[in-house]
Amino acid sequence: MNTHAKPSKLIKGATGDWEVVIGMEIHAQVTSRSKLFSGASTAFGEEPNANVSLVDAAMPGMLPVINEECVAQAVRTGLGLEAQINLRSVFDRKNYFYPDLPQGYQISQYKSPIVGEGIVIVDVSPTEQIEVGIERLHLEQDAGKSLHDQSATESLVDLNRSGVALMEIVSKPDMRSSDEARAYVTKLRTILRYIGSCDGNMEQGSLRADVNVSVRRPGEPLGTRCEIKNVNSIRFIAQAIEVEARRQIGIIEDGGKIDQETRLFDPARGETRSMRSKEEAHDYRYFPDPDLLPLEFDQAYVDRLKEGLPELPDAKKARFISDYGLPSYDAGVLVADKETADYFESAVKFGGAKRDPKLVANWISGDVAAFANSVGSPIAQTHIKPAQIAGIVDLIADRTISGKIAKDLLAIIIAEEKDGDPRAIVEARGMKQVTDTGAIESAVDAIIKANPDKVAQAQAKPSMLGWFVGQVMKETGGKANPQAVNDLLKSKLGI
């Protein structure tokens, strides 16, 4: 595990270096059509209080009934985290009063969760990888939502979220920088999306993080932690950690001490502020829910779910490296999004031809990604088809077009010929590069003849060759084969 930070990750204070220690509780909304203990819909964006059953509204005498799909999703996720699956777990009541919690308690899991310890391998940068331990994953109900901005005099309550299934994924305090925390949440979200157990849409609230932050001198015991509640974007998670670590360092260096408490991050002000003193487990009076039997299933049930899992990101990355010879970084970029990884494989294998995987990867993570960003769309949902990328790469490989012409060709596909076949466009528009050395030679001779002064300069300083290459390319409308131009110029100039 990640016990100590590298020196480069330490934060410099007024009195020396400090190490930040980060643990996270991720609340991931389970992908299922109905709630954890009722048949009410989980659809997002409905009218307030449209998706509320009598169970969710806590009407007297209503009894919860477990939704098996939510159990299956939690087990799948546990398997994806390489975690211990507990064949017996218990639902507890976590008691607290809040206007958007009609029961006066939340059904959660405390001492016996459905999933135990696991591990997530996180790429922090192209050259650094860390392991983050998973403490546990448990199932619980979400609360409703209090709305304070709809009326000048009243707070309103929307119970659409009340009873929606959440997986709370608790990490160990294994992260030592905001970059590590950002990379961890990104990787966890990728795993959840691959499995299909949570859509990971932070803007819709289906993935939220409680971030625990403490600071200490390197090598000392853990400091007192503060919990920053409900941070709803990866960027804000990183900002909240930076701000909170510096706040704590400032207090300790001034001779004060950190109070264990729950805080909120205000992105507009770039600060965290106190929300309440931190509750302990005994404050919630946990006890087993008397309406629900312990949740039990057998190993055969777990094995069936394991067989149905898709290839997960780490396995896919390893396969892209071994099967396609991709560098680790390129493979990591592609597998971060399942649809992008599928898009890449479709392009590489299109038509059963053999083409250079690295070149395909470069086009997808370069020009195609740039276009996707410009229109705010995922790569796989743009109108550029994997077959068109395969066609462009094939045209470069057989020297029909140069890399520069290929960029012009992609621009035509984007702007004018959405369904166009790259080879047909090249034929129709006369975009083939000139490989006929006779035609290139006459252009080279003309440029040399017209620029005797530049010839002398180039012979004295061979780096001037680039100017000649540019002139020849201009003369041939950018269609001359750059390698042929280079070779001819070198022989004629005697470089």
N, C-alpha and C positions, 0 to 999 in steps of 0.2 A: 504494500500500500504506500501511498504518498505521505511519508511521515514528516519530512522536512522540505522546506522550500529551497530552491536553488538561490544562491546569493543574488542573482539578477532579479528575483521576484520579491525580494525584501523591500519594505517601504522605509524610506529614510525619514526619521523624525528629528526633532531638535536635539534629542539626547542619544541618538544612535539608531540602529536598524530595528525594524519590527517585522514580524511575520503575521500575515492574516490567515486565519483558519476558517474555512467555509464548509458548511453542510447544507443540504437542501431538502425540503419536502415539496415534491411536485404533486399537485392535484390534477389528475388527468381524467377528463370525462369519458366514461366508457361508451364506445360505439355500440348502441343497441337501440331498437325502435321504441322500447318502453323502459320505464324506470326500474329501480332496483327492487322495490317491493310492491309496485302497483302496475296496472296495465296502461297508465296514462302515457301519452306521446312525449318523446324527448325532442321534437322538432324545434329548431332554433327560429327565433323571430316571429313567433305567433303573438296574437293579441295578449295583453296581460291576463293572467289567470284563465287562459283557454285550455291549458294542459294540466288540469288539476282534478284528480280523483278524490273520492271521500277519504281514502287512506292518506293521500298527500296533505289534505286539509285537516287531518287528525280528528275526524268526527268520532264521537264516542262509539266504542265497540268495534272499530275497524281493525282488522288484523293484517299484518304484513305477510306477503307470500314471496319467497325468493324467486328472482328471475334467473333461470339457468344460463341464459346467454351471457349475462354479466359475470357469472362464476367462470364460465369457459374463457371469457376474454381475460380475466385476471390470471387464470392458469397459463394461457398462451403467453401473456406478458411476462410472467415469472420465468417461463421457459426461455423466452428471448433474452432475459437478463441473467441466464445461466444460474438461476436461483433455486433454493430448496423449496419444493412444493409441499405444503403441509396437508396431508390427507384428512386431517380433522382441524377445523378452526371454529371459533366462537364469535357470535355477534354480541356486542355490548351496548349498553345505553350510556351515552356521554351527556350528562345533564347540564344544561345551561339555559338561561332565559334570554330570548332575543325575539323581537317582533316578527321576523321572517322565519321563525322556527316554530310552527304551530304546535308541535307535540310537546315542546319544552325540553326535548332531548333529541340527540342525533343518534341514529343507529350506526355504530362503527365497529371496529375490532380493536381490542386493546392488547391483552396478554397473548392471545392465540390468533395471529393473523393467518391469512390464506397462503402467503408467500414469505419465506424467510430470507436468509442472506444470499446475495448474488454479487455480480461484478459487471462493470461496464468499462470497456477499453475505449479511451478517448484520444483522438489525434488533436493535440493542442496547436501544433504547427507542422509543417512538412518534416521537421526533424525531431519533434518531441511527442512522445506518447505517454499517457499516464493511465493508471487503473483507479477507478473510483468504486469503492465498496458500496453495495446496497445493503442496508440494514434490514428492510422489510418492505412488503407491499401489502396493504390491506384495503378492503372494500368498505365504503361508507356512503351515506346519503349526502347529497348537497343540501344546503339550506335555500330558502327563497331569496328574494332581492328586495331591499328597502330602497325606495326612490325618493330622494329628498329635493329634486329639482322640478317636480311637476306642479307643486302648489306652494303658495307663499306661507301658508299656515299649518300644513299637514305633511307628514311623511306617508307615502303610499307603499303598499306591499304587493309584489308580484310573486305568486307561488309557482310559476311555470317550472322553475329549476328545482323546487322543493321535491326531494325524493329521487332526483336524477343520480345515477350511479357514478361514483368517483373511485378511482384507484389512487390512494395516497402512496407515493413511492418515496421512501425515506433513504437518503444517502448517508454514508458515514462522513465524518468531518475530514475528508481526504483532499479537498481542493485548497490551493495555496495562492490563487490570484484570480482576478476577475476574468482573465482570459481563459483560465481552466474552467471556471464556472460556466462561462458562455459556451465553451466547446462541449461541456458535459450535457447541458440542456439541449443543445443542437443534436448531439448524438442520441440522447434518450428519445427526443421527438422523432428522429429518423427511425429508430427501432419500433416505436409505437405505430408509426404510419405503415411500415412494412408489414407488421403483424395485422394491422387493421383494427387495433383495439382502442385507438383514440385518433381523432383527425388532426390533433395538434394545433388547431386554429386558436392562437393566443388572443387575437382580436375579438373572437366570439366568446372568450372566457373558458374554452374547453381545455386549456392548459394554463395553469397558474402556479406560481412558485412562492413558497415561504422560504426566505433565505436567512440562515443563521450565520452570524458573523462574530468572530472574536479576534483579539490580537494578543500577541505575546512576544517576549524577547526570544530570539532563536534558541532552541534547546530547553526552554522552560516549560512547565506544565501548561495545559490549556487555560486560557483566560475566561472571564465571564462573557457569555454570549448574549447578543440581542437578536431577536427574530424580526425580520422585515416581512410584513404580511402581504400576500396577494399581489405580487409583482407580475405584470401581464405582458412583458415583452423581453426578449433576450437582451436588447440594448439597455433597457432599464435595469435589468438584473445586474449587468456589469457596472452601470453608473451607481446603483444603490450600494454595491459592495465597496467601491472606491470611496464614496462619500462617508459611509458608516465607519469604515476602517480608520479614516483620517479623524473623524469625530472622536472615536475611542482613544486613539493615540494622543490626541490633544488633551483629553481629560486626564489620562494617566500621567502624561508628562507634566501637567500642572499640579500633580499631587492628589488628584481626585480618584474616585473608584467608579467602575462601571456597574450600574444597576441592571440586573437581568429583567428585561422588559420586552414588550411587543411594540414595534414601531412601524410607521408608514413611510413610504418613499414618495416625495413630491417632486416629479420630474421638472415641473415648471420652475421651481425654486432651487432645484438641485440639492435638496436636503432631506434627511429623515427626521421625523418628529415622533415624540412619544404618543402611544395610543392607550396602553394600559400596562400595569405591572404584569409580569409573566405568570400565568397560572401554572400550577403543578398538577399532576395527574389526580391527586386526591381532591382537588377543587371541583373536579367534574363528577365525583361520586360514580365512577364506572361500576356497573354490575352487569352480569349476563342478561340479555334481553329475554324476559320470560315468555314472550310470544314466539320466539324462534328457537328451534332445536339446534344443537351444534351442526355445523355444515360438514358432512362427511362424503367422501367419494373414494374410489379405489385407484390403484396404480394403473389398471387397464384403461380407466377414463383419461388419466394424464397421458398415457402412451398414445391413445387415439388422437388426442389434441396435438401431440408432438408430431405425429405423422403428417398432420394437415398443415403444419407451419410452412410458410414460404422460405426460400433461401434468404437468410438474414444478412444485413449489411457487411459484417466482418467476413462471412463466408464468401459473399459475392466479390468483395474486394480482393480476397486471396485468389479467387478463381480468375478475376480479370488480370491479376499480375502473372499468374502461372499460364493461363490459356492464351492470353493476348500479348504477353510481354510488356504490359504497361508499367511505367514507374509507379511506385506506391502513391505518390501525390495525385497523379492523374486518375488512378483507380478510385482514390478516396473522393475526389471531386464528383466523379460520375455516379458513385453508389450513394452519395448523400441524399439523392432523391430517386426513388424506385423507378418512376416513369422515365427519368433521364437515362438511368442505367439500361432500361429496356429499349429505349430509343437508340442508344449507342449500339447495342447488340443487333438490333434490326438493320442498322446501317452497315455494320461490319459484315453481316452474313447475307445481305440482300442479294438475291439471285444466285445464291450458292457460290459466288465468286470469292477469290481470296484477295483481300485488300489490306493495306497497312493500317492496323488498329490505332497506332499512335497518331497517324495523320487524321483519321476519322475523329479521334478524341480531341485533337487540336481544333478541328473545325467546329465541333459541338460546343466545347467549353470556351471557344473564342468568338468567332463571328455569329454563330447561331445564338449563343447565350447573350451576346450584345444586343442582337435584334429582339430577343425575348424580353430583356430588361427594358428596352425602349418602349415596348407596347404593354409592359406590366403583365406578362403571361409566362407560365412555366414553359420550359423548352419544348416538352412533348405536346404542348397544346398550341404551338404556333402552326401556321399553315405550311411551314417547311417540313417536307416529309423525309424520313430516314432514307428512302429510295433516292431522293434528289441529292442528299449529301453523298451517298454511295456513288452516284453518277458523276458528281463533281470530282471526287477523289480518283475515280477511274480515269477521267479525262486528263487529270494531272499526271497520273501514273503512266499512261501511254503517250504522254508528251503532246497530246492534241492541243492542250492549253497550258499556259504558265500559271504560276501562283497568283500573279497580278490579274490576269484575265479571269481566273477563277473567282476572285472577289467581285469583279464586274458582273460575272455570270450570276452570282448569288444575289447581287443587287437587282438584277433583272427579274429573277424568280420572285423576290420579295415584292417588288413594285408592280410588275406587269404580268408575269406568267406564273400565277400561283400553282397551277397544276402542271407546269411545263416540264418536259423531259430535257435535262441539261444537254444531252448530246444533240437533240433536235434543234434546240435554241442556238447552239454553237454553229451547226450547219446552216440554219436559216439566216443567221446574222453575220456570217463570214468571220467568226471570232477565232478561228483556228490560228495557233501561233505559226509563224513562218519558220520551218526547219530546213527549208531549201537553202543550202549554204551559198548557192550562186546569187540568190536575191539578197541575202544578208551581206555577202561580200561586196556587192556593188554599193550598198549603203555605207559600209565601212570605208571603202575607197573614197567615196565622195566626201565624207566627213574629214578624213585624213588630209585629202588634197586641199580642202577649204581652210584648214587650220594648222599651217606649218609651225607657227609659234607654239601652239599647244602640244604639237608632236615633240618638239625639243624639250618642253617642260616635263612631259610624261616620261620621256626616256631618262631624264635626270631624276625624276621623282615618280616612281611607279604608282604611288597612291592616286595620281591624277587620272588613272585609267577609268575611274568611276565616271568622270565627266564625259569621256568618249562613249561609254556604255549608255549613259543617259541620252546623248545626242542620237545614237543609232536607234534606240528604242523609240524616241520621238519621231524619227524619220520613218519608222516602220509601223507607226500607230500603236506601239506597245505590243506588237504581235511577234516580234522576233524572239527566238529561243535565247534566253539570257546566257546560257552556258556556251552556245555556239558563238554569240557575239563576243563574249569574253575571250574564248580560245582564238578567234580570228584576229582580234585586236592585239593580243599578246604576240602572236607570230608576226603580224605586219609591222608592229612597233619595235619588235626585238626586245621585249621586256621579259 
